[in-house]
Structures are given as structure tokens and as C-alpha cells.
Amino acid sequence: MAALVPIADFNALEEAADELLSREAEAVLAEGGPTVTMSELLAALTDTEAALQ
């Protein structure tokens, strides 16, 4: 399925999604949640062995 929307609407939706994720991340950090480095994140995302388990 596809939809044609004005680019301004798409950009607004993308910015809103970014803001929501940012607020969720800040809430996790405020509760003392775990953090990872960018290299740890990329390693986890590209680790095919771990993804298959």
C-alpha cells in the first residue's frame, strides 16, 4: 500500500516521531536505565548469530 502526502506533512510526522523517541529515551535515562555506545549498538544490530537466537 502506498500513499501520496505533501512533503511538509511527511516532515512534520517524521519530526513528531523523532520527538516521541527522544522523550522516551530521556524517561528511560531518568529512571537510571542502561546506556550503550554507538559501537555497541551497531555491533548488536549486525550480530547475525545473536539475531538468530
Buried (B, 14 or more C-beta within 10 A) or exposed (E): EEEEEEEEEEEEEEEEEEEEEEEEEEEEEEEEEEEEEEEEEEEEEEEEEEEEE
